[in-house]
Amino acid sequence: MNNRKKTVSKNVRTALAACVLTGLLALAACAGKKSEQPKRTFPMVTVPTIYSDPQARAEYLAMHFWDRFDFGDTVNFGSAALVTEQAIVDYVSTFPYASYAVVYEGIRHTLSMAERHQAMYAFFTSTIERYLFSLNSALRNDEYFIPVLEHMLTSVVLDDYHKMRPGALLVELQKNRPGTPAADIRFETVSGARSALSHIATDYTLVMFHNLDCGNCRELAAALNASATIREMQRRRRLTVLAIYHGDDFEGWKKHVSEMPPSWTHGYDYGHEIADSITYALRVIPTLYLVQKDGTVVMRDAAPNYVEYFLNTIINPPGSLTPPEGTQ
């Protein structure tokens, strides 16, 4: 009898354990299903078919990219922040295909919608800054970042303290913008002669700001010197390459000039105007500026390949049937 009771008790315990285990597994399964939330995706707008031209499509997106986005949903800068960040990257990537005027209005329109939630506005402005203003970003573009700073200065969600930095950055970025007069650069050559950017008579001047013992500067100088387009423009006396050192090691600079291309004009900022008055906001060295003969800035902080492409269109105008001089 005792053995029978023991067997029954054992069977009951086994059954209870099985029930408990089954219950725990069921709860775990339910908990797992409950935690599996639908994956958040960005609600893309559909571009109307009448906008078939690439520029027209880009300009439509500049104004309507965020039409279906909920700026009041905190999930969009919380658990779904990466989805929103990728959407911002996709949005910024359309800018080069649209006119600047439309991009300018599109950015301001987008940020005005983001103002509905202070934290959302902070997320948008900080993320856009990371891609348009960070030195390490492939999408970096000061001109596109300017309307962001302008909007921040008039934003109703930022107080005066939080507008100080955007105000300082805007002053920096408004210096020597493309299409505006370049600040003159007064320089001294190794021989002691003094001149200025405004005295250069060629159609264009490619200004390269550089430092001593700068590996990137040496690489850029070598690349520019190897460019057939730049050499041809120099040969035709339509381009001057002006290398400017704005540091304070005059003797070191004189020794360094011998390592630079001899066909260039080498200048030293003897008045320290660039460093003291910050006539040029040089966030990174080396930096290239392309300036027209009348002093207008054509390109600021320009990539070498864009400079070369632009100069090549000067040598070989679109539609020209005549081979460029000296190529035969």
C-alpha positions as a Markdown table, in Angstrom:
| # | Residue | x | y | z |
|---|---|---|---|---|
| 1 | Met | 0.0 | 0.0 | 0.0 |
| 2 | Asn | 2.8 | 2.4 | 0.9 |
| 3 | Asn | 4.5 | 1.6 | -2.3 |
| 4 | Arg | 1.3 | 2.3 | -4.2 |
| 5 | Lys | 1.0 | 5.7 | -2.4 |
| 6 | Lys | 4.5 | 6.5 | -3.2 |
| 7 | Thr | 4.0 | 5.7 | -6.9 |
| 8 | Val | 0.8 | 7.8 | -7.0 |
| 9 | Ser | 2.6 | 10.7 | -5.3 |
| 10 | Lys | 5.5 | 10.4 | -7.7 |
| 11 | Asn | 3.1 | 10.4 | -10.7 |
| 12 | Val | 1.3 | 13.4 | -9.3 |
| 13 | Arg | 4.5 | 15.3 | -8.8 |
| 14 | Thr | 5.6 | 14.4 | -12.4 |
| 15 | Ala | 2.3 | 15.5 | -13.8 |
| 16 | Leu | 2.4 | 18.8 | -11.8 |
| 17 | Ala | 6.0 | 19.5 | -12.9 |
| 18 | Ala | 4.9 | 18.8 | -16.5 |
| 19 | Cys | 2.0 | 21.2 | -16.2 |
| 20 | Val | 4.2 | 23.9 | -14.6 |
| 21 | Leu | 6.8 | 23.4 | -17.4 |
| 22 | Thr | 4.1 | 23.5 | -20.1 |
| 23 | Gly | 2.7 | 26.7 | -18.5 |
| 24 | Leu | 6.1 | 28.3 | -18.3 |
| 25 | Leu | 6.8 | 27.5 | -22.0 |
| 26 | Ala | 3.4 | 28.9 | -22.9 |
| 27 | Leu | 4.1 | 32.1 | -21.0 |
| 28 | Ala | 7.5 | 32.4 | -22.6 |
| 29 | Ala | 5.9 | 31.9 | -26.1 |
| 30 | Cys | 3.3 | 34.5 | -25.3 |
| 31 | Ala | 5.9 | 36.9 | -24.0 |
| 32 | Gly | 8.0 | 36.3 | -27.1 |
| 33 | Lys | 5.0 | 37.0 | -29.4 |
| 34 | Lys | 4.2 | 40.1 | -27.4 |
| 35 | Ser | 7.7 | 41.5 | -27.7 |
| 36 | Glu | 7.8 | 41.0 | -31.4 |
| 37 | Gln | 6.7 | 44.4 | -32.6 |
| 38 | Pro | 6.1 | 45.2 | -36.3 |
| 39 | Lys | 9.3 | 46.5 | -37.9 |
| 40 | Arg | 9.1 | 50.3 | -38.3 |
| 41 | Thr | 9.6 | 51.4 | -41.9 |
| 42 | Phe | 9.7 | 54.9 | -43.4 |
| 43 | Pro | 6.5 | 56.0 | -45.1 |
| 44 | Met | 7.8 | 57.1 | -48.5 |
| 45 | Val | 5.7 | 59.4 | -50.6 |
| 46 | Thr | 4.9 | 58.6 | -54.2 |
| 47 | Val | 6.2 | 61.0 | -56.7 |
| 48 | Pro | 3.4 | 61.9 | -59.2 |
| 49 | Thr | 4.1 | 60.5 | -62.7 |
| 50 | Ile | 4.0 | 64.1 | -64.2 |
| 51 | Tyr | 7.4 | 64.6 | -62.5 |
| 52 | Ser | 9.5 | 62.4 | -64.8 |
| 53 | Asp | 12.5 | 64.6 | -65.1 |
| 54 | Pro | 15.2 | 63.8 | -62.5 |
| 55 | Gln | 15.4 | 67.4 | -61.3 |
| 56 | Ala | 11.6 | 67.8 | -61.1 |
| 57 | Arg | 11.5 | 64.5 | -59.1 |
| 58 | Ala | 14.2 | 65.7 | -56.7 |
| 59 | Glu | 12.5 | 69.1 | -56.2 |
| 60 | Tyr | 9.2 | 67.4 | -55.5 |
| 61 | Leu | 11.0 | 65.3 | -52.8 |
| 62 | Ala | 12.7 | 68.3 | -51.4 |
| 63 | Met | 9.3 | 69.7 | -50.5 |
| 64 | His | 7.2 | 66.5 | -49.9 |
| 65 | Phe | 9.6 | 63.9 | -48.7 |
| 66 | Trp | 8.2 | 64.0 | -45.1 |
| 67 | Asp | 4.5 | 64.4 | -46.0 |
| 68 | Arg | 3.6 | 61.0 | -44.5 |
| 69 | Phe | 6.0 | 61.1 | -41.6 |
| 70 | Asp | 4.6 | 61.6 | -38.1 |
| 71 | Phe | 6.8 | 64.3 | -36.4 |
| 72 | Gly | 4.8 | 63.9 | -33.2 |
| 73 | Asp | 5.6 | 60.2 | -32.8 |
| 74 | Thr | 8.5 | 59.9 | -30.3 |
| 75 | Val | 9.2 | 56.3 | -31.5 |
| 76 | Asn | 10.7 | 58.0 | -34.6 |
| 77 | Phe | 13.6 | 59.3 | -32.6 |
| 78 | Gly | 13.5 | 56.5 | -30.0 |
| 79 | Ser | 13.5 | 52.8 | -30.9 |
| 80 | Ala | 13.1 | 53.7 | -34.6 |
| 81 | Ala | 15.8 | 56.4 | -34.6 |
| 82 | Leu | 17.9 | 54.4 | -37.1 |
| 83 | Val | 15.0 | 54.3 | -39.6 |
| 84 | Thr | 14.5 | 58.1 | -39.3 |
| 85 | Glu | 18.3 | 58.7 | -39.6 |
| 86 | Gln | 18.4 | 56.7 | -42.8 |
| 87 | Ala | 15.5 | 58.6 | -44.2 |
| 88 | Ile | 17.4 | 61.9 | -43.4 |
| 89 | Val | 20.4 | 60.5 | -45.3 |
| 90 | Asp | 18.2 | 59.6 | -48.3 |
| 91 | Tyr | 16.6 | 63.0 | -48.2 |
| 92 | Val | 19.9 | 64.9 | -48.1 |
| 93 | Ser | 21.2 | 62.7 | -50.9 |
| 94 | Thr | 18.5 | 64.1 | -53.3 |
| 95 | Phe | 19.7 | 67.7 | -52.8 |
| 96 | Pro | 22.4 | 67.8 | -55.6 |
| 97 | Tyr | 19.8 | 66.9 | -58.2 |
| 98 | Ala | 17.5 | 69.9 | -57.3 |
| 99 | Ser | 17.9 | 73.6 | -57.6 |
| 100 | Tyr | 19.4 | 75.3 | -54.5 |
| 101 | Ala | 16.4 | 77.6 | -54.1 |
| 102 | Val | 14.0 | 74.6 | -53.8 |
| 103 | Val | 16.4 | 72.7 | -51.5 |
| 104 | Tyr | 16.6 | 75.8 | -49.3 |
| 105 | Glu | 12.8 | 76.0 | -49.0 |
| 106 | Gly | 12.5 | 72.3 | -48.6 |
| 107 | Ile | 14.9 | 72.2 | -45.6 |
| 108 | Arg | 13.1 | 75.1 | -43.9 |
| 109 | His | 9.7 | 73.5 | -44.5 |
| 110 | Thr | 11.0 | 70.2 | -43.0 |
| 111 | Leu | 12.4 | 71.8 | -39.9 |
| 112 | Ser | 9.2 | 73.8 | -39.4 |
| 113 | Met | 7.3 | 70.5 | -39.3 |
| 114 | Ala | 9.9 | 69.1 | -36.9 |
| 115 | Glu | 9.3 | 72.0 | -34.5 |
| 116 | Arg | 6.0 | 70.4 | -33.5 |
| 117 | His | 8.1 | 68.4 | -31.0 |
| 118 | Gln | 11.1 | 69.9 | -29.3 |
| 119 | Ala | 13.0 | 66.6 | -29.0 |
| 120 | Met | 12.2 | 65.8 | -32.7 |
| 121 | Tyr | 13.6 | 69.1 | -33.7 |
| 122 | Ala | 16.7 | 68.5 | -31.8 |
| 123 | Phe | 17.0 | 65.0 | -33.4 |
| 124 | Phe | 16.6 | 66.4 | -36.9 |
| 125 | Thr | 19.0 | 69.4 | -36.5 |
| 126 | Ser | 21.7 | 67.3 | -34.9 |
| 127 | Thr | 21.5 | 64.5 | -37.4 |
| 128 | Ile | 21.5 | 66.8 | -40.4 |
| 129 | Glu | 24.5 | 68.6 | -38.9 |
| 130 | Arg | 26.3 | 65.3 | -38.6 |
| 131 | Tyr | 25.9 | 64.6 | -42.3 |
| 132 | Leu | 26.1 | 68.1 | -43.8 |
| 133 | Phe | 28.7 | 69.7 | -41.6 |
| 134 | Ser | 30.9 | 66.9 | -40.2 |
| 135 | Leu | 34.4 | 66.9 | -41.8 |
| 136 | Asn | 34.3 | 63.1 | -42.1 |
| 137 | Ser | 30.9 | 63.0 | -43.9 |
| 138 | Ala | 30.8 | 62.2 | -47.6 |
| 139 | Leu | 27.6 | 64.3 | -47.8 |
| 140 | Arg | 29.3 | 67.4 | -46.3 |
| 141 | Asn | 28.0 | 70.6 | -47.9 |
| 142 | Asp | 28.1 | 74.0 | -46.2 |
| 143 | Glu | 25.6 | 75.6 | -48.5 |
| 144 | Tyr | 22.9 | 73.0 | -47.6 |
| 145 | Phe | 23.7 | 73.5 | -43.9 |
| 146 | Ile | 23.2 | 77.3 | -44.0 |
| 147 | Pro | 19.4 | 77.1 | -44.1 |
| 148 | Val | 19.5 | 74.7 | -41.1 |
| 149 | Leu | 21.4 | 77.3 | -39.1 |
| 150 | Glu | 19.2 | 80.1 | -40.2 |
| 151 | His | 16.1 | 78.1 | -39.2 |
| 152 | Met | 17.6 | 77.4 | -35.8 |
| 153 | Leu | 18.2 | 81.1 | -35.2 |
| 154 | Thr | 14.5 | 81.8 | -35.7 |
| 155 | Ser | 13.1 | 78.6 | -34.1 |
| 156 | Val | 10.5 | 78.9 | -31.4 |
| 157 | Val | 11.8 | 75.8 | -29.6 |
| 158 | Leu | 15.3 | 77.1 | -29.0 |
| 159 | Asp | 16.2 | 79.7 | -26.3 |
| 160 | Asp | 18.8 | 82.4 | -26.8 |
| 161 | Tyr | 21.6 | 80.2 | -25.2 |
| 162 | His | 21.0 | 77.4 | -27.7 |
| 163 | Lys | 21.0 | 79.8 | -30.6 |
| 164 | Met | 24.6 | 81.1 | -29.8 |
| 165 | Arg | 26.4 | 78.2 | -31.5 |
| 166 | Pro | 24.2 | 78.2 | -34.7 |
| 167 | Gly | 24.8 | 82.0 | -34.9 |
| 168 | Ala | 28.6 | 81.6 | -34.6 |
| 169 | Leu | 28.6 | 78.8 | -37.2 |
| 170 | Leu | 26.5 | 80.9 | -39.6 |
| 171 | Val | 28.9 | 83.8 | -39.5 |
| 172 | Glu | 31.7 | 81.3 | -40.3 |
| 173 | Leu | 29.9 | 79.8 | -43.3 |
| 174 | Gln | 28.8 | 83.1 | -44.8 |
| 175 | Lys | 32.4 | 84.0 | -45.5 |
| 176 | Asn | 33.5 | 83.6 | -49.1 |
| 177 | Arg | 30.5 | 81.8 | -50.3 |
| 178 | Pro | 30.3 | 80.8 | -54.0 |
| 179 | Gly | 29.0 | 83.7 | -56.0 |
| 180 | Thr | 30.2 | 86.3 | -53.6 |
| 181 | Pro | 33.5 | 88.4 | -53.6 |
| 182 | Ala | 36.5 | 86.5 | -52.1 |
| 183 | Ala | 38.3 | 88.2 | -49.3 |
| 184 | Asp | 41.6 | 89.5 | -50.7 |
| 185 | Ile | 44.7 | 87.6 | -49.7 |
| 186 | Arg | 47.8 | 89.7 | -49.3 |
| 187 | Phe | 51.0 | 87.6 | -49.4 |
| 188 | Glu | 54.7 | 87.7 | -49.6 |
| 189 | Thr | 56.8 | 85.4 | -51.8 |
| 190 | Val | 60.1 | 83.8 | -51.0 |
| 191 | Ser | 61.9 | 86.6 | -52.8 |
| 192 | Gly | 60.3 | 89.1 | -50.5 |
| 193 | Ala | 58.0 | 90.6 | -53.2 |
| 194 | Arg | 54.5 | 91.4 | -52.0 |
| 195 | Ser | 51.3 | 90.8 | -54.0 |
| 196 | Ala | 47.6 | 90.0 | -53.5 |
| 197 | Leu | 45.0 | 87.6 | -54.9 |
| 198 | Ser | 43.3 | 90.7 | -56.5 |
| 199 | His | 46.5 | 91.4 | -58.5 |
| 200 | Ile | 46.5 | 88.1 | -60.3 |
| 201 | Ala | 45.5 | 88.6 | -63.9 |
| 202 | Thr | 44.6 | 85.1 | -65.1 |
| 203 | Asp | 41.0 | 84.1 | -65.7 |
| 204 | Tyr | 41.0 | 81.8 | -62.6 |
| 205 | Thr | 43.1 | 81.4 | -59.5 |
| 206 | Leu | 43.1 | 78.1 | -57.7 |
| 207 | Val | 44.0 | 78.9 | -54.1 |
| 208 | Met | 45.4 | 76.0 | -51.9 |
| 209 | Phe | 45.7 | 76.8 | -48.2 |
| 210 | His | 48.3 | 74.4 | -46.7 |
| 211 | Asn | 50.5 | 73.8 | -43.7 |
| 212 | Leu | 54.0 | 72.6 | -43.2 |
| 213 | Asp | 54.6 | 68.9 | -42.4 |
| 214 | Cys | 51.1 | 68.1 | -43.7 |
| 215 | Gly | 50.9 | 64.7 | -45.5 |
| 216 | Asn | 47.5 | 65.4 | -47.0 |
| 217 | Cys | 48.8 | 68.7 | -48.3 |
| 218 | Arg | 51.7 | 67.0 | -50.1 |
| 219 | Glu | 49.3 | 64.4 | -51.6 |
| 220 | Leu | 46.9 | 67.1 | -52.8 |
| 221 | Ala | 49.8 | 69.2 | -54.3 |
| 222 | Ala | 51.1 | 66.1 | -56.1 |
| 223 | Ala | 47.6 | 65.3 | -57.5 |
| 224 | Leu | 47.0 | 68.9 | -58.7 |
| 225 | Asn | 50.4 | 69.1 | -60.3 |
| 226 | Ala | 49.8 | 65.8 | -62.1 |
| 227 | Ser | 46.5 | 67.0 | -63.6 |
| 228 | Ala | 46.7 | 67.5 | -67.3 |
| 229 | Thr | 43.7 | 69.9 | -67.2 |
| 230 | Ile | 45.4 | 72.1 | -64.6 |
| 231 | Arg | 48.7 | 72.1 | -66.5 |
| 232 | Glu | 46.9 | 73.0 | -69.7 |
| 233 | Met | 45.1 | 75.9 | -68.1 |
| 234 | Gln | 48.4 | 77.1 | -66.7 |
| 235 | Arg | 50.1 | 76.7 | -70.1 |
| 236 | Arg | 47.4 | 78.9 | -71.7 |
| 237 | Arg | 47.9 | 81.4 | -68.9 |
| 238 | Arg | 44.3 | 81.1 | -67.9 |
| 239 | Leu | 45.0 | 79.7 | -64.4 |
| 240 | Thr | 47.3 | 80.5 | -61.5 |
| 241 | Val | 47.7 | 78.0 | -58.7 |
| 242 | Leu | 48.3 | 80.1 | -55.5 |
| 243 | Ala | 49.6 | 78.1 | -52.5 |
| 244 | Ile | 49.1 | 80.1 | -49.3 |
| 245 | Tyr | 50.7 | 79.3 | -46.0 |
| 246 | His | 49.0 | 81.2 | -43.1 |
| 247 | Gly | 51.1 | 79.9 | -40.2 |
| 248 | Asp | 53.9 | 81.7 | -38.3 |
| 249 | Asp | 57.0 | 79.7 | -39.2 |
| 250 | Phe | 58.3 | 81.9 | -42.0 |
| 251 | Glu | 61.8 | 80.3 | -42.1 |
| 252 | Gly | 60.2 | 76.8 | -42.2 |
| 253 | Trp | 57.9 | 77.9 | -45.0 |
| 254 | Lys | 60.8 | 79.1 | -47.1 |
| 255 | Lys | 62.5 | 75.7 | -46.9 |
| 256 | His | 59.2 | 74.0 | -47.6 |
| 257 | Val | 58.6 | 75.9 | -50.8 |
| 258 | Ser | 61.4 | 74.0 | -52.6 |
| 259 | Glu | 59.3 | 70.8 | -52.1 |
| 260 | Met | 56.2 | 72.3 | -53.8 |
| 261 | Pro | 55.5 | 72.5 | -57.6 |
| 262 | Pro | 57.7 | 75.3 | -59.1 |
| 263 | Ser | 55.0 | 76.4 | -61.6 |
| 264 | Trp | 52.9 | 77.6 | -58.7 |
| 265 | Thr | 52.8 | 81.0 | -57.0 |
| 266 | His | 53.8 | 80.5 | -53.3 |
| 267 | Gly | 52.7 | 83.0 | -50.8 |
| 268 | Tyr | 53.1 | 83.7 | -47.0 |
| 269 | Asp | 50.3 | 85.5 | -45.1 |
| 270 | Tyr | 52.8 | 88.1 | -43.8 |
| 271 | Gly | 50.1 | 90.2 | -42.1 |
| 272 | His | 48.5 | 87.2 | -40.4 |
| 273 | Glu | 45.1 | 88.4 | -41.6 |
| 274 | Ile | 43.8 | 84.9 | -42.2 |
| 275 | Ala | 44.7 | 83.8 | -38.7 |
| 276 | Asp | 43.9 | 87.0 | -36.8 |
| 277 | Ser | 40.9 | 88.4 | -38.6 |
| 278 | Ile | 39.7 | 84.9 | -39.8 |
| 279 | Thr | 39.1 | 86.2 | -43.3 |
| 280 | Tyr | 38.9 | 82.6 | -44.4 |
| 281 | Ala | 37.3 | 80.0 | -42.1 |
| 282 | Leu | 39.6 | 77.1 | -42.7 |
| 283 | Arg | 38.0 | 74.1 | -40.9 |
| 284 | Val | 40.3 | 71.6 | -42.6 |
| 285 | Ile | 43.8 | 71.8 | -44.2 |
| 286 | Pro | 44.4 | 71.6 | -47.1 |
| 287 | Thr | 41.5 | 73.5 | -48.5 |
| 288 | Leu | 40.9 | 74.6 | -52.1 |
| 289 | Tyr | 39.1 | 77.7 | -53.4 |
| 290 | Leu | 38.6 | 78.5 | -57.1 |
| 291 | Val | 38.2 | 82.3 | -57.8 |
| 292 | Gln | 37.4 | 84.1 | -61.0 |
| 293 | Lys | 39.5 | 87.1 | -62.3 |
| 294 | Asp | 36.8 | 89.5 | -61.0 |
| 295 | Gly | 37.3 | 88.1 | -57.5 |
| 296 | Thr | 34.1 | 86.0 | -57.4 |
| 297 | Val | 34.3 | 82.7 | -55.6 |
| 298 | Val | 33.4 | 79.8 | -57.9 |
| 299 | Met | 34.1 | 77.0 | -55.5 |
| 300 | Arg | 34.8 | 76.8 | -51.8 |
| 301 | Asp | 36.4 | 73.9 | -49.9 |
| 302 | Ala | 36.2 | 72.2 | -53.3 |
| 303 | Ala | 37.0 | 68.6 | -54.1 |
| 304 | Pro | 39.9 | 68.3 | -56.6 |
| 305 | Asn | 37.9 | 66.2 | -59.1 |
| 306 | Tyr | 35.1 | 68.9 | -59.2 |
| 307 | Val | 37.7 | 71.6 | -59.8 |
| 308 | Glu | 39.3 | 69.5 | -62.6 |
| 309 | Tyr | 35.9 | 68.8 | -64.1 |
| 310 | Phe | 35.0 | 72.5 | -64.1 |
| 311 | Leu | 38.3 | 73.6 | -65.6 |
| 312 | Asn | 38.0 | 71.0 | -68.3 |
| 313 | Thr | 34.7 | 72.5 | -69.4 |
| 314 | Ile | 36.6 | 75.8 | -69.8 |
| 315 | Ile | 39.1 | 74.1 | -72.1 |
| 316 | Asn | 36.6 | 72.0 | -73.9 |
| 317 | Pro | 33.3 | 73.9 | -74.0 |
| 318 | Pro | 30.2 | 71.6 | -74.3 |
| 319 | Gly | 29.5 | 71.0 | -78.0 |
| 320 | Ser | 32.9 | 72.0 | -79.2 |
| 321 | Leu | 34.0 | 70.0 | -82.3 |
| 322 | Thr | 37.6 | 71.3 | -82.2 |
| 323 | Pro | 40.1 | 69.3 | -80.2 |
| 324 | Pro | 41.7 | 71.4 | -77.4 |
| 325 | Glu | 44.9 | 73.1 | -78.4 |
| 326 | Gly | 48.0 | 70.9 | -77.9 |
| 327 | Thr | 46.2 | 67.6 | -77.8 |
| 328 | Gln | 47.1 | 66.5 | -81.4 |
